[in-house]
Amino acid sequence: MATLRICLISASVAAVVAAVVGVGAAFVTVRCLPVLAGQSTNGAIQEGTTEVRWGEEVEVFYKPPFANPPDLKFPEGLENNCHVSDRKAASFKLRRDVGGSPGPQYPAVKWRAEGQPGASGAPAG
């Protein structure tokens, strides 16, 4: 009889542990899946790299645009006289001041934007 009770208790504990682990795995999957799919808990995430020539300005367009100007970050920082000259819901502009070495080398800039996605089909500005 004692062996039967131990088996039933062990089976019950195993079922509870399996249920808790299953719910935890489901929570982690549901919570993390939007980030992996280009969504965060705060909205959409877009990332990219662009080259900015010395003494020039480049406009980078978001696809699709955000509802408002997103939180724009540069994971590796902005170097070599480069700065943001304009931010909009649909795009941002980077300018690299004259001062670098001339030639075919255009330092790449990595960027990351996070914000609320815009309404589909509606122009953003």
Backbone hydrogen bonds, N-H to C=O, Kabsch-Sander energy under -0.5 kcal/mol:
donor,donor_aa,acceptor,acceptor_aa,energy
5,R,1,M,-1.9
6,I,2,A,-2.1
7,C,3,T,-2.1
8,L,4,L,-2.4
9,I,5,R,-2.7
10,S,6,I,-2.6
11,A,7,C,-2.5
12,S,8,L,-2.3
13,V,9,I,-2.7
14,A,10,S,-2.4
15,A,11,A,-2.1
16,V,12,S,-2.2
17,V,13,V,-2.7
18,A,14,A,-2.4
19,A,15,A,-2.2
20,V,16,V,-2.6
21,V,17,V,-2.6
22,G,18,A,-2.4
23,V,19,A,-2.5
24,G,20,V,-2.5
25,A,21,V,-2.6
26,A,22,G,-2.2
27,F,23,V,-2.4
28,V,24,G,-2.4
29,T,25,A,-2.4
30,V,26,A,-2.6
31,R,27,F,-2.7
32,C,28,V,-2.5
33,L,29,T,-2.1
35,V,32,C,-0.6
36,L,32,C,-1.6
37,A,33,L,-1.6
38,G,35,V,-1.3
39,Q,34,P,-3.3
40,S,43,G,-4.5
43,G,40,S,-0.8
44,A,115,G,-2.8
45,I,38,G,-2.3
46,Q,113,A,-2.7
48,G,111,W,-2.0
50,T,109,V,-2.1
52,V,107,P,-1.3
53,R,51,E,-0.5
55,G,96,R,-2.0
56,E,53,R,-1.8
56,E,96,R,-0.5
58,V,94,L,-2.6
60,V,58,V,-0.5
60,V,92,F,-3.1
61,F,59,E,-0.5
62,Y,90,A,-2.6
66,F,89,A,-2.7
67,A,116,Q,-3.2
68,N,116,Q,-0.5
71,D,114,E,-2.9
72,L,70,P,-0.7
73,K,71,D,-0.5
73,K,112,R,-2.9
77,G,74,F,-2.4
79,E,77,G,-0.6
82,C,79,E,-0.7
83,H,95,R,-2.5
85,S,93,K,-2.3
86,D,93,K,-1.1
88,K,91,S,-3.0
92,F,60,V,-2.0
93,K,86,D,-2.7
94,L,58,V,-2.6
95,R,83,H,-3.0
96,R,56,E,-2.4
97,D,81,N,-2.8
97,D,95,R,-0.6
106,Y,104,P,-0.6
109,V,50,T,-3.0
111,W,48,G,-2.9
112,R,73,K,-2.4
113,A,46,Q,-3.3
114,E,71,D,-1.9
115,G,44,A,-2.1
118,G,65,P,-1.9
122,A,119,A,-1.6
